Amino acid sequence: MMIAIFFWWIGLSIVVAVAANTRGRSPIAWFIYAIIFSPLLSGLLLLALPNLANSFAAGRMYLEGELSGPPFHL
């Protein structure tokens, strides 16, 4: 039973790391956060934080003159 919980914990931590990578965050750091604290809590925190992958693209387009507004919205 404990081995199954261990493998689920590691598997869900990997899912959090992949999600962090797609959102422009460090996958290694988020994997460690998920291992230490909880994959569920880390995943919820990751979803609550802004998506940096989109921010970088918007900032680059703004600097290149493709956008007329600010690169981010509050």
C-alpha positions as CSV (number, residue, x, y, z in Angstrom):
1,M,0.0,0.0,0.0
2,M,2.8,2.4,0.9
3,I,4.6,1.6,-2.3
4,A,1.5,2.5,-4.3
5,I,1.2,5.8,-2.5
6,F,4.9,6.6,-3.1
7,F,4.6,5.9,-6.8
8,W,1.4,8.0,-7.1
9,W,3.2,10.9,-5.2
10,I,6.2,10.7,-7.6
11,G,3.9,10.4,-10.7
12,L,1.8,13.4,-9.7
13,S,4.9,15.4,-8.9
14,I,6.2,14.7,-12.4
15,V,2.8,16.0,-13.8
16,V,3.3,19.2,-11.8
17,A,6.8,19.6,-13.2
18,V,5.6,19.2,-16.7
19,A,2.8,21.7,-16.1
20,A,5.3,24.1,-14.7
21,N,7.5,23.7,-17.7
22,T,4.6,24.5,-20.1
23,R,3.8,27.6,-18.0
24,G,7.3,29.0,-18.2
25,R,8.5,28.0,-14.7
26,S,11.4,25.8,-13.6
27,P,10.3,22.1,-13.7
28,I,13.0,20.9,-11.4
29,A,12.1,23.4,-8.7
30,W,8.4,22.6,-9.0
31,F,9.1,18.9,-8.9
32,I,11.0,19.4,-5.6
33,Y,8.1,21.6,-4.2
34,A,5.6,18.9,-5.1
35,I,7.7,16.1,-3.5
36,I,8.2,18.1,-0.3
37,F,4.8,19.7,0.2
38,S,2.2,18.0,-1.9
39,P,1.5,17.5,-5.6
40,L,-2.0,18.8,-5.0
41,L,-1.0,22.0,-3.2
42,S,1.9,22.6,-5.7
43,G,-0.4,22.1,-8.6
44,L,-3.0,24.5,-7.2
45,L,-0.3,27.1,-6.5
46,L,1.0,26.7,-10.0
47,L,-2.4,27.3,-11.5
48,A,-2.9,30.4,-9.3
49,L,0.3,32.0,-10.5
50,P,0.4,33.8,-13.9
51,N,1.5,31.9,-17.0
52,L,5.0,33.2,-17.7
53,A,5.2,31.4,-21.1
54,N,2.5,33.8,-22.5
55,S,4.1,36.8,-20.8
56,F,7.4,36.3,-22.6
57,A,5.8,36.0,-26.0
58,A,3.6,39.0,-25.4
59,G,6.6,41.0,-24.2
60,R,8.6,40.1,-27.3
61,M,5.8,41.0,-29.6
62,Y,5.4,44.3,-27.8
63,L,9.1,45.1,-28.1
64,E,9.0,44.3,-31.8
65,G,6.1,46.6,-32.3
66,E,3.4,43.9,-33.0
67,L,1.2,44.9,-30.1
68,S,0.0,48.4,-29.4
69,G,-0.9,47.9,-25.7
70,P,1.1,46.8,-22.7
71,P,2.6,43.3,-22.7
72,F,0.6,42.3,-19.7
73,H,-2.7,42.9,-18.0
74,L,-3.2,43.3,-14.2
